[in-house]
Amino acid sequence: MTSSPHAAPPHGGQPWPRRLHGPARAGARQAAGARVQITAFALALLGGLAGASQAQTPSGTAKGNTPATPPVVLSSPLPPGAGGSPPAGVPAGSGAGFHSPNSPIAPLPDRNDVVPWSMLTDLTKKTTRDGIVPVFNDAQKGLDKTVQRIQGFMMPMNARATQTHFLLTSVPLTCSFCMPGGPESMVEVKAKTPVRYSLEPVVVEGRFTVLTNDPYGLFYRMVDAVPVK
């Protein structure tokens, strides 16, 4: 006798899981892909923060006169001068971030037709009862509600091959050798034309706005964006 695919299992156990078909199965796969991508991003971000924390730890003895843990020696150490360290005095999660020369991802190329990240990240912040808010300078205020071009590394919001809502960052957040920057090092992008996801730098053009008190803590946004080569 054949049993129904949804019949109760023997011995009074939990019901068999239902099999998904058609659109429901495709949706489950897409959701699983998005969860994997978000997990990978979180691990990469934590790896960057951990690396930055280790880089800023002074040498010598630890608290309580306990000898500090010796550094790990790589089985294939880098040649002299091949390493890199973040700028002194710049904590993780602040400023423009740090793109390590050890990164397998090439840094952003020089372009004269885009807003430089040095302009966007050159700002101060103040603490209010609502949180930390940016204090924009005159150059940044002058970008508000104007059409601009931005280049950066994509941080997608889902697992699709093309994106209409994503972040552009000055440093690749998928690089475990790099140190992520603060909210001044990223721009939220809402695209009019879908942009294909890439590990390579992406350039978009759209209406740029500065955000003085965004509920999500963002400082910059671009809407009606289109990809530019």
C-alpha atoms as one frame of an Amber mdcrd trajectory, in Angstrom:
protein
   0.000   0.000   0.000   1.398   3.439  -0.963   1.281   6.137   1.645   0.380
   9.738   0.999   3.381  12.100   0.758   1.814  14.110   3.589   0.814  11.178
   5.817   1.887  11.124   9.463   5.174   9.257  10.099   5.241   6.014  12.095
   5.650   5.893  15.880   3.758   9.158  16.397   6.672  11.377  15.346   6.577
  14.828  13.793   4.764  15.124  10.434   6.837  14.672   7.317   7.917  18.020
   5.800   5.803  19.023   2.835   7.501  19.097  -0.559   7.448  22.443  -2.297
   6.620  22.655  -5.986   6.650  25.320  -8.679   6.885  28.980  -7.528   6.979
  28.004  -3.845  10.088  25.872  -4.409  11.782  28.649  -6.417  10.949  31.159
  -3.685  12.432  28.897  -1.013  15.639  28.561  -3.026  15.879  32.338  -3.459
  15.336  32.908   0.272  18.017  30.335   1.093  20.429  32.039  -1.309  19.765
  35.404   0.322  20.424  33.934   3.783  23.729  32.469   2.602  24.747  35.833
   1.104  23.842  37.750   4.269  25.782  35.211   6.362  28.825  35.573   4.087
  28.656  39.353   4.383  28.414  39.167   8.183  31.416  36.835   8.372  33.438
  39.095   6.064  32.531  42.162   8.108  33.413  40.462  11.383  36.663  39.255
   9.855  37.553  42.801   8.851  36.730  44.164  12.289  38.721  41.411  13.982
  41.705  42.096  11.753  41.525  45.810  12.488  41.300  45.151  16.211  44.400
  42.945  16.106  46.274  45.551  14.063  45.570  48.196  16.728  46.574  45.997
  19.716  49.904  47.226  21.175  52.748  44.764  21.485  54.295  43.822  24.772
  52.551  42.235  27.742  48.855  41.868  28.251  46.838  42.856  31.306  48.138
  41.371  34.549  51.722  41.067  33.242  50.738  37.989  31.242  52.923  37.623
  28.136  51.037  38.551  24.998  50.105  35.733  22.643  52.796  35.455  19.954
  51.654  36.282  16.432  50.660  33.449  14.151  53.384  32.651  11.624  52.069
  31.882   8.165  53.335  28.763   6.448  53.883  30.914   3.355  54.706  34.367
   4.757  54.349  37.458   2.620  57.513  39.020   1.208  58.868  42.140   2.952
  56.816  45.240   2.187  53.851  43.267   0.862  51.729  43.752   3.968  49.617
  46.725   4.887  48.047  48.270   7.949  45.202  50.769   8.381  46.005  54.421
   9.081  46.960  55.058  12.690  44.211  56.412  14.901  41.342  55.428  12.581
  39.027  52.917  14.319  37.076  50.274  12.426  33.665  51.448  11.291  34.736
  55.050  10.804  35.944  57.164   7.905  36.577  55.789   4.447  37.768  52.357
   5.579  41.000  50.697   4.514  41.592  48.694   1.325  44.474  46.375   2.136
  47.129  45.678  -0.512  46.666  42.010   0.433  43.108  42.085  -0.915  42.435
  39.903  -3.973  40.041  42.662  -5.127  41.663  45.614  -6.872  40.980  49.076
  -5.396  38.804  51.633  -7.138  40.457  53.088 -10.245  41.045  56.819 -10.604
  38.205  58.536 -12.456  37.567  62.229 -13.048  33.838  61.852 -13.747  32.737
  60.609 -10.292  32.393  62.174  -6.839  35.541  61.121  -4.923  35.060  59.240
  -1.676  37.517  61.627  -0.050  34.859  64.339  -0.407  32.062  62.182   1.017
  34.047  60.867   3.991  35.493  64.230   5.048  32.865  65.072   7.637  32.339
  65.279  11.363  29.572  63.766  13.470  27.688  64.873  16.525  25.750  62.953
  19.133  22.139  63.923  19.792  19.360  62.287  21.764  18.324  60.576  18.516
  21.779  59.128  17.894  24.883  60.058  15.898  24.150  62.399  12.996  26.447
  63.814  10.298  27.579  67.427  10.082  27.956  68.087   6.361  30.379  70.703
   5.028  29.542  73.148   2.250  30.913  70.899  -0.513  28.737  67.998   0.604
  25.666  70.219   0.977  26.252  71.417  -2.572  25.754  67.842  -3.845  22.251
  67.630  -2.385  19.471  67.103  -4.955  21.871  67.203  -7.902  22.705  64.581
 -10.537  26.029  62.921  -9.731  28.099  59.840 -10.509  29.406  57.486  -7.839
  31.706  54.500  -8.165  32.075  51.800  -5.558  31.691  48.151  -4.622  28.200
  46.646  -4.578  26.590  45.320  -1.416  23.428  43.623  -2.779  20.182  43.364
  -0.834  19.136  39.993  -2.283  20.486  37.046  -4.260  19.320  38.166  -7.707
  21.785  38.637 -10.558  20.573  42.211 -11.074  19.850  44.734  -8.339  17.602
  47.769  -8.053  18.317  48.487  -4.365  21.837  48.129  -3.000  24.715  49.910
  -1.282  27.853  51.233  -2.915  30.888  51.273  -0.622  34.393  52.687  -0.854
  35.916  49.377   0.340  34.716  45.880  -0.665  32.853  44.476   2.337  33.505
  40.932   1.072  37.263  41.402   1.606  38.482  39.917   4.908  41.792  41.817
   4.599  40.082  45.219   4.451  38.718  47.413   7.220  35.132  48.634   6.677
  34.418  52.335   6.940  31.554  54.186   8.552  28.224  55.280   7.065  30.081
  58.076   5.286  31.792  55.369   3.196  28.573  54.069   1.637  25.723  55.337
  -0.540  22.282  53.757  -0.698  21.288  53.320  -4.335  17.755  52.937  -5.703
  18.146  52.213  -9.388  15.731  53.033 -12.189  17.505  50.500 -14.407  18.604
  47.166 -12.840  22.353  46.949 -12.249  24.120  43.603 -12.657  25.932  42.455
  -9.522  29.711  42.364  -9.815  32.752  42.059  -7.587  34.359  44.680  -9.802
  33.752  48.416  -9.202  30.386  49.724 -10.371  29.554  53.266 -11.528  26.029
  54.675 -11.342  24.505  58.063 -12.112  21.420  59.467 -10.424  19.905  62.111
  -8.182  22.100  62.444  -5.098  20.798  63.478  -1.664  22.425  64.035   1.716
  20.562  62.619   4.724  20.711  64.666   7.900  18.788  62.293  10.160  18.013
  59.020   8.394  16.255  56.414  10.588  18.614  53.708   9.287  21.757  55.724
   9.985  22.623  56.349   6.327  24.295  59.598   5.259  23.866  59.479   1.466
  21.311  58.202  -1.032  21.038  58.112  -4.824  17.677  57.582  -6.559  16.671
  57.010 -10.195  20.151  55.613 -10.751  21.346  54.051 -14.004  24.574  52.091
 -14.628  27.438  53.895 -16.340  30.503  52.331 -17.971
